Every structure is written in C-alpha cells, then in structure tokens.
C-alpha cells in the first residue's frame, strides 16, 4: 500500500502529508481492531512502515502517536511499538494528563481567562493573538498548526493577567498539543477550530468579557464532543 499514489495531482505537499498520516493511522487502527495485528505483538519499525506505506517517517510517527493516545499501542524507547489493546480506551492518554482530566479542568480555567483577557489584554498581547489566529488559518502542516494552537491558548491565559491561569495552561500545554494532534487526525477538527479561534479573538478584540467567555466555552464544548465521538467508536 503506497499512500502517495492516492494524492491528488497539484495538492500541496503538507496537505498530502496530513491525508497520509490519517490514512496510515486508519490502516494501523483497522489492523489492530480486526485482530490482524494481535494484542501483545510488536509493530514493524518506523523505517519498515515508512517503506510499506510510501510515506516519511515523520508521518508514521504522527500516526503512531495517535494510536498511543487512543490506548491501542505503547512505544518503548529502544524497543519499539507494541499493541496493548484491540479497542479504543475509555480515555485518551495525552502525555502527563488524560483527555478526561483536560475536559473537566479546562472550562474552569480557560473560560474565565478568556473573559479577563478581553478586559485586560494589552495592544501587544492582542497583536500576538491576531498573528497566531492568522497563522493557523493558513497553516497546512499539522505539526506546525498544533504548536500554534497551544500557543494561542497559552497567550490568552497570559493576557488574562492572572498568573495562576497562565501557569496552569503552561503546565498542560504539552497535553493540549497531544490532544489537538489526535483530534485533527481522528476527528478532522482543524478547520472548525480555526473558526472557533476567530470568534474567541473577535470577542477579546472587542473587549467583551461575556462574549469571550461564551466563545471559549463553545470551543471547549466542541472539543469535548469530538473526544466523545472518538471514544464511542
């Protein structure tokens, strides 16, 4: 199976790369869930999978990270990636935290932080948020988009002027990146997130605390629904 054969002529390479990562992820997940690759077995090496699917090793790594986040595999440094389960876990593992941890905590942190950011943000902080949203809307590389996404949420927390909110979001930033990566690959969330981020920015720009809280709450609710859709498959 060579995924490069399915790429649309004239399609930009980064978009093709995202499609390839999704396709590799879906293929590996199907093999695991069908029992073709049984629990306890070791997956082929990144180099072998790269050759098998006709994609780069970075694409393989993206797909494997999502398999791990879903609880299907575990990667052991120096030993390889092993199948741990043949169905998606009840929760996602996102680095140091779980999806459930984030879903429960984020509304209590990021919703009030967005409201405060609308009231307190400086001109410089607003310009940073504008830059991040604009960059996300045109970014086609999935890894770069994920980095911008986590930067956007961290920047809002800093703009709130509340050091506790800023510190907490900084602490969960890696987990947020893992979550975004998985949602983009499994639930195709990137474009919806771009629109939701624009709404959050508009409210902060207008200085409307109520609208900023509502926009952030809507965004986090949509993220929660996407996570539920993954876990219920």
N, C-alpha and C positions, 0 to 999 in steps of 0.2 A: 504493500500500500504506500504509494508515494503521494503525499498530500499536495505537493507543488503542482501536480497535474490538474488539480481542481481549481487552481487560482484563476480568477477572471483576467483576461488579457487587458493590460493597461491599468490594472488595480495597483495602487501604491503599495510598496513592499511592507510597510508597517501594518496596514490593514490586512494584507495577506497573512502576515505573521500572527495577528490576533486570531484570524479564522483557523489557521493551522494549529495554534495552541488549543483552541476549543475542540477541534476535530481530534487531536491526539488525546486530550483529556476524555472525550466521549468514548473513543475507541478503547482506551485502557479501562475506563469505568465499566464499559459493557463486558469486556473480557473477565473482569473481576466479579461482577454481579451475576454473570451467567455460569461462573464456575470454570470457565476455560483456563483461567489462571487462579488456582485454588488458594484458599487461606493457608498461610504459612510458607508459601513459595516466594522465591526471590525474583523480582522483575529483572529483565535484561538491563545491562548497563546503559548509561546515558548515550554513550557512543553508539552502541548497537541499536537502541531505539531511534536515535537520530538518523542512522542509515536506513533502518526499516521504514520509517515514515517520510524520509526525504526532507527533513527539516533540521534547523540548527539545534545545538544542544541547549541553548537558552530557551527555546520553545519547549523542549522536553522538560526542562526544569520547571517552567511555569505550570505545565500540565501536572507534573508530579506534586508540586506544592498544593494544588487544589485537591488532588487525591488524598493527600495527607490531611488537609483541612477538613475533608469530609469523613475522616476516620477510616478510610479504606486501606491506607498504607502508612508505613513509618519508614523514614530514612535514617539509617545508622551510619555515622561518619566512618568512612574507610571500609564499610561492609556492603553497602548498597541499600536498595529499597525493597521492603518486604510487605506482602499482603497481610493485613491484620483483620479484615472483616469483609464479608461479601455483600454488605448493605450499608447505606449511609448511617452514620452515628446519630444519636438523638440530639447531639450538639456539635458544633464545629470547634475545632482546636485552632486558635488564632495566636500562635506564639505563646506568650505568657498567660493570656486570658482566653476565655471561651466566648462564643457568639452570645450565649445567654448572659454572661457577665456584662458584655458590652450593651446588649439590648436593654437590660434592666437599668444600667447606670447612666447611659448617655443622655436620656431625656432630662435627668435631674442636674446634669452638668452643662450640656451644650445649649439647651433651650434658654435657660436664664442668662447664659454667657452671651448668646446672640442678642438678647434684649439689651443687656448692658453695653454691648459693642455698638449698638445703634445710638445709644445716648453718649458714649464716652470716646468713641474712636477718633483718632487724630487724622489729619489730612494724609499724613504719610501712611498710616495703617490702612486707610481707605484705598489709597493708591495700590498698596500691596495686594489687597483683596481683589481689586479690579484686574490687576495684572494676572493673578492666579486663575481667576474665572475665565479671562480671555484666553490664557494659555491652554486651559483644559478643553475649551470648545474647539480648538484647532489641533490638539494633540492626538496623533494616531498611534503612537507607540504605547502599548498597555502599561509597561513598567513606569514610563515617564508620567503617564496620567495618574497612576496610583500615588506616585510621590507628590504630585501637585495636589491631589485630593487631600492627603493627610496634612499637607502644608496649609491648605485653606482652612481646615478645621482648627489647626493649631493657631493660625493667625487670628481667627475670630476669638478664641479663648484669650489670647494676649491682648486683643483690642478691647476686651471687656474691662480691663483694668483691675481684674480680680486675680491675684497671684495664685490663689488656690485652684481656680478653674484652669488657669494657664499651666500650672504644674501637673494637674491630673491629666489633662489632654496630652501634654508632652509625654507623660508616662505611658499612656495607652496608644501612642502614635503608631508603633510597630504593629500592634494588633489591628488597628484601623486599616493599615496598609494591607495586611493579610486578608482582612475581610473584604475590602474593595476589590482586590485581585480575584478572589474567589467568586464574588457576586458578578463581576464583569464577565468572567469566563462561563459561569454556570447559568446565571440569570439574565445576562445581557443588560446590565444596569447602567452602563456608562453614559449613554445619551440622555436617559431620564435624569440621572444625577446632574448632568450639565444644566438642564433646565431648572432643577430644584436649587442648585447653587446660585443660579442667576436671580431667582426670586429672593433668596436669602440676602444676596448682595444688594439688590434693589431696596430692600427694607432697611438695611443698615445704612445705605447711602442716603435714604430719605430721612433718617433719624427716627424712624418709627419702631419703638421698642416692641409694641404689640404685634406688629406685622412681622418683625424679625423673629420673635418667639414662635409665631404661628408657622412661618416658613420653615424654620428649623424643625419644629415638631412634625410637620408634614413630611419633610425629608427623612427624618429618622423613622417615622411610621412606615414609609415606603421601603426603607432598608429592611425593617423588621418583617414586612410581608414577603419580601424577596427571600429572606433567610428561611421563613416558614415554608415557602414553596420548594426550596432545595431539600429541606429535611423531611418533607412529607412525600417526596418522590419514591 
